[in-house]
Amino acid sequence: MTEKIYYHDPYMRTCSAQVLEIQHQDGRWNIVCDRTLFYPGGGGQPADRGTIDGKAAEVKMQDGKVVHALEEKPSFSIGDHVQMELDWEHRYDFMQQHTGQHVISGVMHHEHGIGTVSVHLGDDYTAVETDQAEISDEVLFQTVTSSQRIICSNLPVTQQMMHDHDRHVALLRREPQVTGTIRVVGLGDYDMAACGGVHLAAAGEVLLVSCIGTEKIRGRIRTKWKIGNRALRDVREKEQIVQQAGTLLSSPAQQITSAVMKLQEDMKQLQYDLQLQQKRTARFMIDRIMSTGVCENGVSIAAGSVELDTIDIMKHMAGEMPQEGKHLFCCLGLLEHEVRWIIHATVPVPFDEIRRDLFPLIEAKGGGRAPLWQGVGMRPEGAQDFLIQLHQRARGWSKDHEKE
Ligand SMILES: [Zn+2]
């Protein structure tokens, strides 16, 4: 039976232990000792990290034993004494997360009747899934305030073993999920809960809890928390963000929101103005190409090209085409390595013929339906040929229209 030091002395960081078992399994060496510092994980808290005789060990619970898995073949044998060393920063972080979670869940339960359904202590934040479909901002704010009161009062964290028929079990915040002998963790006389995790000695070491958001999961509110040193770092990071944002906006912290709203309004107006300008440019380009057109059999045939800085002009061109009169209009917008093409026709056009005979000239793709076809071509150097051929063929088509 392994002595679980992490329960009775969670602040011990190094110790000597005697090796009881060594098993080679799946390419790793599983070590069992007479005592261990390493919490094997459970109850939402991850397993500890650390080393045995300087070699990294992965710790897990297997067949009721705390097993330390080593990647390399150990240099020690059964009966030898080894040195265990805990990754203290990792452990202490999760002691803060776990104890802080007890404080938060306790406050939610005792002050607001909110139950905790599940807990996840992640590397980034701690999540407390509640049994509520909605929780107001006010309740969350009160939960933070009351949690800080408990932290400041430095309530001792106690632990005791109870049997599930003990009358005190009725006082637990949550019904225990195991039967028989249970481990009960208390915050002074404020809160009691069955728990198998590793905790701080007193609530004061939690330092700070900060709710960083909520989300709805399975119809219930899941609250997200920064706790302990993580919360302090989070506050510091956010202070820096506020400071930088204030400098960028030339605005005191309290006015950052209104400064950003003003920027958004300005941006909207600029976008509106830009669109208006692009529409005007598109109309101007259409008029210019139209003015070069020739009239054949009552149909105005106009085809030309324009140099483009942005494809937005072509997008607007489609919306700005005149709908009256008989015309066949084609514009090729020349960009550095591609061509944007648009054909607008208020008379019938054999588009299949264009696709078959003219598309290869500019390696074109795209399509549409009367009166508008558009797309892109990958060969700008073929633009002139494309326009000449389109012009010639359009004369033929216009004769056909007259016959009809
Ligand atoms: Zn716990």
Residues whose N, C-alpha, C, O or C-beta is under 5 A from the ligand:
A	BS01	ZN	H98 V185 C195 G197
